[in-house]
Amino acid sequence: MKQAAMVIMLLGAVLGTCGTGLGQADSKPAAQNPPAGQTPAAPPAATGKRPPAAKTQPEFDAYKAAMALADPAAEEKAADDFAAKYPDSELRVMVYKNTMQKYQTGNNADKMMDMAHKALTCDADDPEALLGVSQVLAEKTRDTDLDKNDRLAEAKKDAERSLVTVDTDVPTSGYPPEQLNAYKSFLRSEAYAILGTLAFNAKNYPEAETDLRKSIDAFPQQVDSVAVFRLAVSLDMQNKIPEAMKYADQAVDLTKDHPDSGVGKAARDEKDRLTKLSSGTAPGQNPTPKN
């Protein structure tokens, strides 16, 4: 989903650039003794997981140079070089995720998943990387794949895991709360959209309805047209026609600037089907938008 990729890039930039300087210890104020007769003040309460940080200036400079590359293939090489030179760096995951985002924007699903897997070797619980793998598996697995069941099981496991680690693995210290909350909400929306897609493709329409509603509700600031379309079809397949029409109308509106795209055309076909169904003359349908 290109729209989703752009949101991840914008929100991920908040976590990718804030606080990723040199080690946190270098910026701590010097300890001070309390005045005579007074007890020392208690240390400040922890404010959550800290951002990743470089240990040395050369490491930080190499990180910045890799992140600045515009070409994903060049950044991939720089990411591999960075990981080889600084195998213990906390910033390796950031460089691989940045490369993953560039491949996602370029609609290169295979490379996107490769970079997500490399990010997970650095941090097995990173929710964005988990969703990178999960999204590709959910959208690109075909019935003819010999490992279809394994791919879909991994997609579901990774999406469900991301819903846990979005609250445990995303750094919270030092970031603007409103941007951090938006980032987390978007990741939750993506996770539920993937789970909804898996249920939708399996024709488990009640489960698809539940997860797609959660996806839409999690990040209403930017509703995904594919999730709305699939929710309309899921409701249609359960004979919930009035509500299905509501979401079909929304999907049509969301794709008004590109009505001939895969989801745009599918949304209009679904609306026509529902309109004719209401009048007793519904034709057959193909509920899956073309990619």
C-alpha positions in Angstrom: 0.0 0.0 0.0 1.8 3.1 -1.2 -0.3 5.4 1.0 0.7 3.3 4.0 4.4 3.5 3.0 4.3 7.3 3.0 2.8 7.4 6.5 5.4 5.0 7.8 8.1 7.2 6.3 6.7 10.3 7.8 6.1 8.9 11.3 9.1 6.7 11.2 11.3 9.7 10.6 10.2 11.0 14.1 11.7 7.8 15.6 14.6 7.7 13.2 16.1 11.2 13.7 15.2 12.2 17.3 17.7 11.2 19.9 19.8 9.0 17.8 23.0 10.9 18.6 25.9 9.7 20.7 25.4 7.7 23.8 23.0 9.1 26.3 25.6 9.1 29.1 27.5 11.9 27.4 24.6 14.3 27.8 23.8 13.6 31.5 24.3 16.6 33.8 27.1 16.2 36.4 26.0 14.9 39.7 25.6 17.5 42.5 25.8 17.0 46.2 22.8 18.2 48.2 23.2 21.1 50.7 24.3 20.0 54.2 21.5 18.6 56.3 19.3 17.6 53.3 18.8 14.1 52.0 19.6 13.5 48.4 16.8 13.8 45.9 15.3 10.6 44.5 16.4 10.0 40.9 13.9 10.9 38.2 11.4 8.2 37.3 12.1 6.3 34.1 10.4 7.7 31.1 10.3 4.6 29.0 12.7 2.9 26.6 15.4 5.2 25.3 16.1 5.8 21.6 19.0 3.8 20.0 22.2 5.7 20.1 25.7 5.6 18.6 28.7 4.8 20.9 31.2 6.8 18.9 31.3 9.8 16.5 32.5 7.7 13.5 29.6 5.3 14.1 27.1 8.2 14.1 28.7 9.8 11.0 28.4 6.4 9.1 24.8 6.1 10.2 23.9 9.6 9.0 25.6 9.0 5.7 23.7 5.7 5.1 20.4 7.3 6.0 20.9 10.2 3.6 21.2 8.0 0.5 18.2 8.3 -1.8 18.7 5.1 -3.9 17.5 2.0 -2.0 20.1 -0.3 -3.6 22.8 2.1 -2.5 21.4 2.3 1.0 21.1 -1.4 1.2 24.8 -1.8 0.5 25.6 1.0 3.0 23.4 -0.7 5.6 25.2 -4.0 5.1 28.6 -2.3 5.3 27.5 -0.4 8.4 26.2 -3.6 10.1 29.5 -5.4 9.2 31.7 -2.5 10.6 29.5 -1.9 13.7 28.0 -5.3 14.5 26.9 -4.2 18.0 25.5 -0.9 16.9 22.0 -0.1 18.1 21.5 1.9 14.9 21.7 -1.1 12.5 17.9 -1.6 12.8 17.2 2.0 11.9 19.3 1.8 8.7 17.6 -1.4 7.6 14.1 -0.1 8.3 14.9 3.1 6.4 15.9 1.0 3.4 12.8 -1.2 3.9 10.7 2.0 3.6 12.4 3.1 0.4 11.8 -0.3 -1.2 8.2 -0.2 0.0 7.6 3.2 -1.6 9.1 1.8 -4.8 6.7 -1.2 -4.6 9.6 -3.7 -4.5 8.0 -6.2 -2.1 10.7 -8.8 -2.2 13.4 -6.3 -1.3 11.1 -4.8 1.3 10.8 -8.1 3.0 14.5 -8.8 2.8 15.3 -5.5 4.6 12.5 -6.2 7.2 14.1 -9.6 7.9 17.5 -8.0 8.3 16.1 -5.4 10.7 14.6 -8.3 12.7 18.0 -9.9 13.1 19.0 -6.7 14.9 15.8 -6.4 16.9 13.5 -9.4 16.8 10.6 -7.4 18.3 10.7 -4.3 16.2 7.0 -3.8 15.3 7.6 -1.9 12.1 9.9 -4.7 10.8 7.4 -7.4 11.9 4.7 -5.6 9.9 7.0 -5.3 6.9 7.4 -9.0 6.7 3.7 -9.6 7.5 2.3 -7.3 4.9 4.3 -8.8 2.1 3.3 -12.3 3.1 -0.3 -11.4 3.4 -0.6 -9.5 0.1 1.8 -11.6 -2.1 1.1 -15.2 -1.0 -0.7 -17.1 -3.8 -2.8 -20.3 -3.6 -0.2 -22.0 -5.9 2.6 -21.4 -3.4 3.9 -24.7 -2.1 4.6 -23.0 1.3 1.3 -21.1 1.3 0.2 -22.3 4.8 3.6 -21.5 6.3 3.7 -18.0 4.8 0.2 -17.1 6.0 0.9 -18.5 9.5 4.1 -16.3 9.7 2.1 -13.3 8.5 -0.5 -13.8 11.2 2.1 -14.5 13.9 4.2 -11.4 13.0 1.1 -9.1 12.8 -0.1 -10.3 16.2 3.3 -10.0 17.7 3.6 -6.4 16.5 0.4 -5.5 18.4 2.3 -6.5 21.6 5.7 -5.0 20.8 4.3 -1.7 19.7 3.8 -1.0 23.4 7.1 -2.6 24.5 9.7 -2.0 21.8 9.1 1.5 20.5 11.2 4.0 22.3 9.1 6.5 24.3 11.7 8.7 26.0 12.3 12.1 24.4 9.7 12.1 21.7 6.7 14.4 21.2 3.7 12.5 22.7 1.3 13.4 19.9 3.7 12.1 17.2 4.6 9.0 19.2 0.9 8.2 19.7 0.2 8.7 16.0 3.1 6.4 15.0 1.9 3.7 17.4 -1.7 4.1 16.2 -0.7 3.8 12.6 1.2 0.6 13.3 -1.8 -0.9 15.1 -3.9 0.1 12.2 -1.5 -1.7 9.8 -1.5 -4.8 12.0 -5.3 -5.1 12.1 -5.4 -4.4 8.3 -3.1 -7.3 7.7 -5.1 -9.6 10.0 -8.3 -8.5 8.3 -6.7 -9.2 4.9 -5.7 -12.7 6.0 -9.3 -13.4 7.2 -10.8 -11.8 4.1 -8.7 -13.9 1.7 -9.7 -17.0 3.7 -13.4 -16.0 3.3 -13.7 -15.7 7.1 -15.8 -12.6 6.7 -17.0 -12.2 10.3 -13.3 -12.2 11.5 -12.3 -9.9 8.6 -15.1 -7.5 9.6 -13.8 -7.4 13.2 -10.2 -6.8 12.3 -10.9 -4.3 9.5 -13.1 -2.2 11.8 -10.2 -2.2 14.3 -7.8 -1.1 11.6 -10.0 1.9 10.6 -10.7 2.9 14.2 -7.1 2.7 15.2 -5.9 5.5 12.8 -8.9 7.5 11.6 -6.6 10.4 10.5 -5.8 8.4 7.3 -8.2 5.7 6.5 -6.9 3.1 4.0 -9.2 2.6 1.0 -8.3 -1.1 0.6 -9.3 -1.8 4.2 -12.6 0.1 3.7 -13.4 -1.7 0.5 -12.7 -5.1 2.0 -14.9 -4.2 5.0 -17.7 -3.4 2.6 -17.3 -6.8 0.9 -17.1 -8.6 4.2 -20.4 -7.0 5.3 -21.9 -7.8 1.9 -21.0 -11.4 2.2 -22.8 -11.5 5.6 -25.9 -9.9 4.0 -25.4 -6.7 6.0 -26.3 -4.7 2.9 -27.1 -1.2 4.3 -23.8 -1.1 6.2 -21.9 -2.6 3.3 -23.2 0.3 1.1 -22.0 2.8 3.7 -18.4 1.5 3.4 -18.6 1.0 -0.4 -19.6 4.7 -0.6 -16.6 5.6 1.6 -14.2 3.5 -0.5 -15.5 5.2 -3.7 -15.0 8.6 -2.1 -11.5 7.7 -0.9 -10.5 6.7 -4.5 -12.2 9.6 -6.3 -8.8 10.9 -7.4 -7.9 7.6 -9.0 -11.2 5.8 -9.9 -9.6 3.5 -12.5 -7.0 2.1 -10.0 -7.5 -1.5 -8.8 -9.2 -0.6 -5.6 -11.0 2.4 -7.2 -12.6 0.2 -9.9 -13.4 -2.6 -7.4 -15.1 -0.1 -5.0 -17.3 1.2 -7.8 -18.1 -2.4 -8.9 -19.0 -3.2 -5.3 -21.3 -0.2 -5.0 -23.0 -1.1 -8.3 -23.5 -4.6 -7.1 -25.0 -3.4 -3.8 -27.3 -1.0 -5.6 -28.6 -3.7 -7.9 -28.8 -6.1 -5.0 -31.1 -3.7 -3.2 -33.3 -3.6 -6.2 -33.2 -7.4 -6.7 -31.0 -7.5 -9.8 -27.5 -8.1 -8.3 -24.9 -9.4 -10.8 -21.9 -11.6 -9.7 -18.8 -10.0 -8.3 -15.1 -10.2 -7.9 -14.4 -9.0 -4.3 -10.7 -8.7 -4.7 -9.2 -5.5 -6.2 -6.6 -5.8 -8.9 -3.1 -4.9 -7.8 
